[in-house]
Amino acid sequence: MHAGSVRRILNLIKIYGYECKRLIFNKYFIGIGVLILIYGWQVLKNVTILGVSFTAPFSAWSFGDYVSRMMVFLWIGTLIFVSFFYSKEEKRRVGIFSATPMKPCVHELLRCGAVLTVSLVLVIVTLLPAVVFYGKVFGLYPLGMIVSVSIATLLPVVVFALGSGKFLAHAGRPFLFLWMLVPFALNALKLHEAFGLLDGSLFTDRPLEMGVPDPGFSLPAGVVAVQCVVFVLGIAMIVMRTGRQRH
């Protein structure tokens, strides 16, 4: 590998790290993180510990209910991180990068990577109270269950929030703030079971429908399909919007 290529890669890593640092050491990240820890512990202590729909408090159903209740913070947090890069101050910074050899689409992708990284850090913050709770109360550390349920439930939503937020941000930041209300709208609607991971209803309804106490955790094919579509749409919107930043 040529020295020039190595230098370019190191510069990309440096810019990516810089963008991540700016998001993490931001009052909004700190505020959302604190809210997640406080509210998450209250949910675990007052709701999850009772079990959901006659399932054990340490079952995937009860944990999934906890995760779905925290999803709104991750949705809003990701959109706030996206809006951070479309403020008036940030638009003035664009001129600095436009004077460098870096293509605008590359810098845009680095910013998307930074938003996704910091949003995933928030996911980890969301999981920390659950790990402490299960260890402290039950002496259990079901990391496999925690990771698998979290990936199935949260990853598509975070990616879709990033893609759709980035898409809407070009129309104006006010649209981003309106888009933050989507989780509340979903909770107010009675959606089909296939959308049950988006509003959390799957974790409370499906155990009762299975007709046995504390049933094993499973996801219907329709739910898996919807989550895959949500994930792919998020990626597509990121790529489409970034592709327009070529020049």
DARAHU-V328180 format. One record per residue. RES is the residue in one letter. PHI is phi in whole degrees, 0 to 359 (NA if undefined). Layout:
RES:PHI + RES:PHI
This chain:
M:NA + H:291 + A:300 + G:296 + S:293 + V:299 + R:297 + R:294 + I:296 + L:296 + N:295 + L:296 + I:296 + K:296 + I:293 + Y:300 + G:297 + Y:297 + E:293 + C:298 + K:298 + R:296 + L:284 + I:290 + F:270 + N:239 + K:299 + Y:289 + F:297 + I:297 + G:297 + I:294 + G:299 + V:295 + L:299 + I:299 + L:296 + I:290 + Y:293 + G:300 + W:294 + Q:295 + V:297 + L:297 + K:284 + N:250 + V:244 + T:298 + I:298 + L:276 + G:81 + V:249 + S:52 + F:63 + T:252 + A:293 + P:298 + F:259 + S:281 + A:295 + W:293 + S:293 + F:294 + G:298 + D:297 + Y:299 + V:299 + S:294 + R:290 + M:270 + M:300 + V:299 + F:294 + L:289 + W:298 + I:295 + G:299 + T:298 + L:293 + I:295 + F:297 + V:297 + S:297 + F:303 + F:276 + Y:240 + S:284 + K:298 + E:297 + E:290 + K:296 + R:289 + R:290 + V:302 + G:299 + I:295 + F:286 + S:292 + A:275 + T:261 + P:292 + M:293 + K:290 + P:304 + C:293 + V:291 + H:296 + E:296 + L:295 + L:297 + R:293 + C:299 + G:298 + A:294 + V:298 + L:297 + T:299 + V:291 + S:295 + L:291 + V:297 + L:296 + V:300 + I:298 + V:300 + T:296 + L:280 + L:303 + P:301 + A:294 + V:298 + V:296 + F:298 + Y:295 + G:289 + K:287 + V:274 + F:247 + G:68 + L:241 + Y:226 + P:282 + L:297 + G:299 + M:295 + I:299 + V:292 + S:294 + V:294 + S:294 + I:297 + A:296 + T:269 + L:264 + L:302 + P:300 + V:293 + V:296 + V:295 + F:293 + A:299 + L:295 + G:295 + S:292 + G:296 + K:296 + F:295 + L:285 + A:300 + H:289 + A:275 + G:139 + R:300 + P:304 + F:295 + L:296 + F:292 + L:293 + W:294 + M:294 + L:277 + V:306 + P:302 + F:291 + A:294 + L:296 + N:292 + A:277 + L:261 + K:262 + L:271 + H:297 + E:304 + A:300 + F:261 + G:295 + L:277 + L:278 + D:245 + G:82 + S:293 + L:301 + F:288 + T:259 + D:271 + R:296 + P:302 + L:289 + E:289 + M:286 + G:76 + V:230 + P:291 + D:48 + P:292 + G:293 + F:281 + S:206 + L:246 + P:299 + A:301 + G:297 + V:294 + V:299 + A:297 + V:296 + Q:296 + C:295 + V:296 + V:300 + F:296 + V:295 + L:299 + G:299 + I:299 + A:298 + M:291 + I:297 + V:293 + M:300 + R:289 + T:290 + G:300 + R:278 + Q:263 + R:294 + H:247
